[in-house]
Amino acid sequence: MDTPRAQTDPELLARAKAIHQQCLVLDAHADVVLDPATSLMLGPDGVSMVAPEKLITGGVGAVVMCVAVDWAPRTPKHDRAGRSQADEKLSHIQAMVDENPTTLALARTAEEILEVRASGRTAVVLGFQNARALEGNIEVLDTFYQAGCRVFALIHMGHNDYCDSSRPIFDKRTNAYEQSEEHGGLSTLGRRAVARINALGGIVDVSQMSKAATLQTVELSSAPVIASHSNARAMSDVNRNLSDDEIDAIAAAGGVIHISGFGPSLVDASSAEARAGIAAVRAKYGLAADYSYPYELYWELADNKQKHAFQMEIMGVIGAGSVDDMIRHIDYVVDRVGSDHVGIGNDFNHGGGRIGGLLDASKSRNITTALVERGYGDEDIAKIWGANFLRVLKEAAAK
């Protein structure tokens, strides 16, 4: 196979370097790892994929660090634990910023993001994911907003009291998956939450929502929404990716779809060969042949090492993905709705960071180089990397 031109053309590399330095490089979604000793989500070096030194090396001017809460049964006890987890992650991010004043600073507005970037530091924007941390009280959104959160996703894996997820959970208590829909999209509580986020001036994030919930949110929201880390379902037919209907609706309302570096969601696993390979791996681990989300149903397993081994074997069957696969998804969305509605959200420290050419934030310039090689101009690259997000943040704040 020929060596990609991007690796050998000095003029192309120089242009990519210049563009990367000049534009705001903004990653719309990264996760927080609280327990490095037990996590399987860190980089190959055992360090966060968005550690301060990696952000600076990669020329990342801003990153949305997400206060995400895991799935749990819906009981007051578990909701309290979710709130505690969210508060702990908020404290962790604040401590990280405080400990690295020469490289990081919190930012709450588009103007602050640009000021931090101009100072040579990385702006940390707070995100929120999974409304079960609200403990059923919409007013708690105000608390997270006052703490600095500006991007709000109501859902993750598994349905909650606010909306349906694109990823029904496998419940070990019942040894079965949730029904595909519970609310038919947003619940009444979810609609109230969207309205409150709008009133506060936050951005509503539809990544991981069901299709019905996404379309209802776009229609209900008074400001443009984003998908902070989603890919195109037409390119890779898995639940967490966005259908053409969702892409069209988000763009028509002025929103942005941030393409994710989550490898398996970039790769088409629908061929007969891939499905047979997935079935064989599942059988090896004693899992049922049926699945709704082919490569990541490792939560059916109890042991963390088993989960990791299972995921690696599935990725071995369908492919780990690459920066070029990311660009294919970017091309698809740009061709469909235009460059004003595309961004990048790598999902580092969770699903992202395991694809060829993008193991962590330090390699972010490889995306710019691939965009240049594909023929994207300076203005389009600047929009994709951060300008589109800033526009939505400004519009949300103005509502």
MARTIDO-209444 format. One record per residue (C-alpha): residue in three letters; z, y, x. Coordinates in steps of 0.2 Angstrom, whole numbers, plus 2048, in hexadecimal, padded with zeros to 3 digits. Each point is the difference from the previous one (the first is absolute). Last residue first. Example, Ala and Ser with C-alpha at 12.3 -4.5 7.8 and 13.67 -1.06 7.14 Angstrom:
REM MARTIDO-209444
SER8247FB844ALA8037EF7FA
END
This chain:
REM MARTIDO-209444
LYS87A8A5763ALA7FE809811ALA8097F280AALA7F47F37F9GLU7F180B805LYS807803811LEU8047ED803VAL7EE7FC7FAARG7F880B80CLEU80B7FA80EPHE7FB7EF7FDASN7ED804800ALA802809811GLY8097F2808TRP7F57F3808ILE7F27FE7F3LYS7FD8137FFALA800802813ILE7F47F2802ASP7F58087F2GLU800810809ASP7FC7F9811GLY7F17F67FATYR8007ED7FCGLY7F27F6809ARG8087EF801GLU804802812VAL8098107FCLEU80A7F67F3ALA8047F280CTHR80680D80DTHR80B8087F3ILE8077EF7FCASN8037FC812ARG80A810802SER80E7F87F6LYS8047F380ESER811807804ALA8057FE7EDASP8007ED802LEU7F67F0802LEU7F08097FBGLY7F17FA80AGLY8007EF7F8ILE80B7FF7F1ARG8137FD800GLY8078117FDGLY8018007EDGLY8097F57F4HIS812807803ASN80480A810PHE7F080A7FEASP7F88027EFASN7F1808808GLY7FD80E7F3ILE7EF809803GLY7F780C7F5VAL7F28017F4HIS7FC80B7F1ASP7F780F807SER7F57F480AGLY7F67FC7F0VAL8037F57F1ARG7F57F0802ASP7F9802811VAL810806806VAL80A7F27F8TYR7F47F3808ASP7FF808811ILE813801801HIS8007ED7FCARG7F47FC80DILE80980C80CMET8107F57FDASP7F67F0804ASP7FA808810VAL812804805SER8037ED7FFGLY8057F27F4ALA80C7F2803GLY7F37F27FBILE8007F57F0VAL8077F0808GLY80A80780EMET80780D7F4ILE8067F17F6GLU8087F8810MET808811804GLN8078027EFPHE8087EE800ALA807803811HIS8088107FALYS8077F87F1GLN8077F1809LYS80980B80CASN80780A7F2ASP8077F07F7ALA8007FF7EDLEU7ED7FE7FCGLU7F98067F0TRP800811808TYR7F27FA80ALEU7F48047F2GLU7F780C80CTYR7EF7F8803PRO7F87FB7EFTYR80880C7F3SER7FF7F77EFTYR8037EE806ASP7FE7EE7FAALA8017F380DALA8137FE7FFLEU809802810GLY8077F280BTYR7FC80A811LYS7F27F5804ALA7F98017EFARG800813801VAL7F67FF810ALA7F37F47F8ALA7FE80B7F1ILE7FD80F80BGLY7F37F680AALA7F77FB7EFARG8018127FAALA7F8806810GLU7F27F3800ALA7FC8037EDSER7FE813804SER80C80C7F8ALA80B80580FASP7F7811803VAL80980980ELEU8088117FFSER80F7FA7F6PRO8037F380DGLY80180E80EPHE80C80C7F9GLY7F980F809SER7FF80A7EFILE7F380C7F9HIS80880F7F8ILE7F88047EFVAL8018127FCGLY80280A7F0GLY7F680E7F8ALA8007F97EEALA7EF7F9801ALA8057F7811ILE80F7F77F8ALA7F57FB7F1ASP7F17FA80BILE80B7F580BGLU80A7F97F2ASP7F07FB7F7ASP7F87F9810SER80F7F5802LEU80E80380CASN8087F380CARG8117F97FDASN7FA7F17F6VAL7F37F980CASP7ED8017FFSER7FB807811MET7F180B800ALA7FF8047EDARG813801801ALA7FF80F80BASN81080480ASER8118077FDHIS80E80980ASER8058117FAALA7F67FF7EFILE8018127FCVAL80280B7F0PRO7F98107FBALA80B80C7F5SER8058007EESER8027ED800LEU7FD7F77EFGLU7EE7FB803VAL8027FA812THR8107F77FBGLN7F87F77F2LEU7F27FA80BTHR80C7FA80DALA80C7F77F4ALA7F17F77F8LYS7FA7FB811SER8117FA805MET80980B80CGLN8017FB813SER7FA811806VAL80180D7F2ASP80980E80AVAL80580F7F5ILE80280F80BGLY80F80B7FEGLY8018127F9LEU8107FD7F6ALA7F88017EFASN7F27F4805ILE80E7F3806ARG8098037F0ALA7F07FD7F6VAL7FC7F0809ALA8127FA7FEARG8008037EDARG7F07F67FFGLY8097F280ALEU80F8007F4THR7F47FE7F1SER7F87F1809LEU7F080280BGLY7F37F3800GLY8007F37F2HIS8127FF801GLU8037EE806GLU7F07FB808SER7FA7F180BGLN80F7F67FAGLU80C7FD80ETYR7FD7F180CALA80A7F07FFASN80E7F7808THR80C8087F3ARG80E80680CLYS7F380180EASP7F680D7F7PHE7EF802807ILE7FC8127FEPRO7F18077F7ARG7F680B80CSER7F580E7F7SER8118067FAASP8048057EECYS80A80F7FCTYR8118097FFASP80C7F27FCASN7FA7F680FHIS7F17F4803GLY7FF7F7810MET7FB806811HIS800813802ILE80280D7F3LEU8048127FBALA7F780880FPHE806811804VAL7FA80B80EARG809810804CYS8117FA805GLY80A80E809ALA8137FC7FBGLN7FD80C7F1TYR7F27F57FAPHE80B7F1802THR80E8087F5ASP7F48077F3LEU7F97EE7FEVAL8127FB7FCGLU7FD80A7F0ILE7F67F17F9ASN80F7F57FFGLY7FD7EE7FEGLU8087FB810LEU7F480C80AALA7FE7F380DARG7F77F57F4ALA7F280E802ASN7F87F780EGLN7F980A80EPHE805811806GLY7F780A80ELEU80780C80DVAL7F480B80BVAL8037FF812ALA7F680D80ATHR7FB7FA812ARG80380D80EGLY7F480A80ASER8068117F8ALA7F08017F7ARG8047F07F7VAL8118067FAGLU7F88107FALEU7F27F77F7ILE80D7F47F7GLU80B80F7FCGLU7F18097F7ALA7FC7F07F6THR8128007FAARG80F7F5803ALA8007FD812LEU80D7F680BALA7FE802813LEU7FC7F480ETHR7FB801813THR80C80C808PRO80D7FE7F3ASN8017ED803GLU8127FB7FBASP80180B7F1VAL7EF7F97FAMET8067EE802ALA8118047F8GLN7F78077F1ILE7F57F17FEHIS80F7F4801SER80A80B7F3LEU7F17FF7F4LYS7FF7ED803GLU8137FE7FCASP7FE80A7F0ALA7F17F57FBGLN80A7F0803SER80F8077F7ARG7F58047F1GLY7FA7EE800ALA8117F9801ARG80580A7F1ASP7F07F97F7HIS8067EE805LYS8118027F8PRO7F98097F1THR7F47F17FDARG7ED7FF802PRO7FE7F280CALA7FB806811TRP7F0807808ASP80280A810VAL803813801ALA7F480C80AVAL806810808CYS7EF803807MET7FB80980FVAL7F180B7FDVAL7F9804811ALA7FA811808GLY7F7806810VAL7FC7EE806GLY7F8803812GLY8017ED803THR80C80380FILE80B80C7F6LEU8027F37F2LYS8037F280CGLU80D80A809PRO8098047F0ALA8007EE7FAVAL7F37FD7F2MET7FD7ED804SER8127FE802VAL8057F680FGLY8007ED803ASP7F280180CPRO7F47F77F4GLY80380E7F4LEU80E7FF7F3MET7FE7F77EFLEU8097EF804SER8118087FETHR8107F7805ALA80680A80FPRO7F680F7FBASP80C8037F1LEU7FC8107F7VAL7ED800801VAL7F880F7F7ASP7EF8007F9ALA7F080A803HIS7F58087F4ALA7F5810800ASP7FB800812LEU7FB812804VAL7F580580FLEU7FE8127FECYS7EF805809GLN7FD807811GLN8077F280BHIS7F77F27F7ILE7F080A800ALA801803812LYS8037EE804ALA7F27FA7F5ARG7F480C808ALA8057FA811LEU7FE7ED7FBLEU7EF8047F9GLU7FA808810PRO8087F380BASP7F67F27F6THR8087EF805GLN80D7FB7F4ALA7F980A7F1ARG7EF7F7803PRO8087F07FBTHR7FE7F280DASP7F27F47FBMET8047EF7F9
END
